[in-house]
Amino acid sequence: MCTPSIEGPSTIPTMPTTDTPRGTRQGGSRGPARVGSANLRDVAARAGVSPATASRVFGGSSSVHADTRAKVLAAADELGYVVNGLARAMTGRGPGTVAFVVRSMIGPTFASLAAGAESVATANGHLLLISTTEGDRQRESDLIATLREQRTRAVLYVGSTESNAEFDARVSGYAKDLADVDASLVLCGRPPVATAPGIVSVDYDHRAGVGTGVDELVRLGHTRIGYLGEGKGMTTAELRIDGYRAAMKRNHLPHPTNLVHDAANNEDAGEAAARELLSLPIRPTAIVAMTDNIAVGTYRAARSLGLRIPEDLSIVGFDDVPIVGDLTPGLTTVHPPFFEVGVRAARIALGLEPAENVLLQPSFVRRGSTTSPAQA
C-alpha cells in the first residue's frame, strides 16, 4: 500500500482562471495549450453552453440533454480539462475521503483492517487514505489538521494507543476539531475513552481472546502457564495481560510474577524472554504469547533448549497471521475479526449504522502447538 507522508497542513491549489485563449500561450506565442490548464469557463465556451450548464454536466445532473452533455464532454476531452475533485469533495459534491490513521502499517493485521474499511468506503463512493504517524505526536496533529482542512468525511484512528490522560485529551481535541467540519472520528481496534463517551470505539475482545487460550490449556491439564507480552502503557498490552490474569484466577491457578515476562512485539524479543522463562528451575509447561510474533520467538527458544513442541511445551499465540499455520507444528492461536472491525468502523464513520460502541468476539484456532503436559 502507498502510505503518504504528511509533513504539515497543505494548501488547496486553485484552478487557473485566466481568459487567455487555449490556442495561445502566455506571451503571445501560439501552440497547443498545456494539458490540464483549462478551466470550466473554457470548456463551456468551447461547447457553446453556459458555465452553469457545464457544471451540471460534471456534477452528474440528469436535467442536461444528452446532446449537450456529449458536446461538453467532448470539449473537456479536447482541452484536457480535469475536474478539481478535491474542491468538489470539499463542497460535498464529489467523492470524499475516509482517512485510516495508524502508527505504522506493519504486517497483515493492519492490512486486513484497512481492507475492511476500504470495502465500505469504495462501495459508498469514497476513497480510503492511509497515513502513518510513526508515534510522532506533532506529525499526528499536523495530519489531523490537514484532514480537517481538506474536509475529510471521517477519520478511523487505528490500533493500540497510550493508556493515559494525555492521549484521552489529545483524541478528544481531534474529535472536536473534526466535528466542526462535520467529520467523524472512530477508534478502530482500540477501546473507548472513558472521559470522552461521545467518541465511538469498534474493537474486539482482547481479554476474552487470551482467556480462551488459557482455558484451553487448563482443559488439557496445564497448571503452570506462563505469559509473554509487552508491559503496561499501551491499550492492547494491558487488555491482553488482564485477560491472562483473569483467566488464571477464574481457573483457580496461581500466576506468580516470575511466570510473566515482558517482551516487545517481535520475534527476537520473544525468543529472549522465552529463554529466560524456560530456564526457570521449575519451568512452565505452557506459554501464552501476547502476539504471534512473540510466539514464533518462543518456538525458537524452545528448540534451542532442546524442548519439543507440544510434547514438552505448549504454545498459544494471538492474531492468527497467515504464516503461523505453516509452522511445524502449526500455532494454536486467537483469530481476531480484523476485517469486520474495519467494516464496522467505516460504516459507523459514514453514518451507515448507529454511532454506538462495538465489541466483536475473536475465535479460537486449534492447531498442533498444544497438547496435554508430559507429566499429566
JONOR-V216846 format. One record per backbone hydrogen bond with DSSP energy under -0.5 kcal/mol. CO is the residue of the C=O (numbers start at 0). NH is the residue of the N-H. Records with the same first field share a line. If there is no record, write none. Layout:
BEGIN
CO->NH + NH
END
This chain:
BEGIN
0->2
1->3
3->5 + 131
4->6
10->12
20->23
22->30
24->27
28->24
33->36
38->42
39->43
40->44
41->45
42->46
43->47 + 48
49->53
50->54
51->55
52->56
53->57
54->58
55->60
56->59
60->63
64->68
65->69
66->70
67->71
68->72
69->73
70->74
71->75
72->76
73->77
74->78
75->79 + 80
78->35 + 37
82->84
83->87
84->88
85->89
86->90
87->92 + 93
88->91
95->126
96->98 + 152 + 153
97->128
98->100 + 155
99->101 + 130
100->157
101->132
102->133
103->105
105->109
106->110
107->111
108->112
109->113
110->114
111->115
112->116
113->117
114->118
115->119
116->120
117->121
118->122
119->123
120->123 + 125
121->124
126->97 + 128
127->129
128->99 + 130
129->3
130->101
132->135
134->136
135->139
136->140
137->141
138->142
139->143
140->144
141->145
142->146
143->147
144->148
145->149
146->151
147->150
152->183
153->98
154->156 + 185
155->100 + 157
156->187
157->102
160->234
161->163
163->167
164->168
165->169
166->170
167->171
168->172
169->173
170->174
171->175
172->176
173->177
174->178
175->179
177->180 + 182
178->181
183->154
184->199
185->156
186->188 + 201
187->158
191->193
192->195
195->198
197->199
199->186
200->357
201->188 + 189
202->359
203->205
204->208
205->209
206->210
207->211
208->212
209->213
210->214
211->215
212->216
213->217
214->218
215->219
216->221
217->220
222->224
223->225 + 284 + 285
225->287
226->260
227->289
228->262
230->233
232->162
233->237
234->238
235->239
236->240
237->241
238->242
239->243
240->244
241->245
242->246
243->247
244->248
245->249
246->250
247->252
248->251
255->258
256->259
258->226 + 260
260->228
263->265
265->269
266->270
267->271
268->272
269->273
270->274
271->275
272->276
273->277
274->278
275->278
276->279
280->282
284->313
285->225
286->288 + 315
287->227
290->294
291->295
292->296
293->297
294->298
295->299
296->300
297->301
298->302
299->303
300->304
301->306
302->305
307->309 + 311 + 312
310->373
313->286
314->331
315->288
317->291
320->323
321->324
322->325
323->326 + 330
326->328
329->368
331->316
332->364
333->318 + 335
334->362
335->337
336->340
337->341
338->342
339->343
340->344
341->345
342->346
343->347
344->348
345->349
346->351 + 352
347->350
353->355
357->202
359->204
362->334
363->365
364->332
366->369
368->314
372->375
END
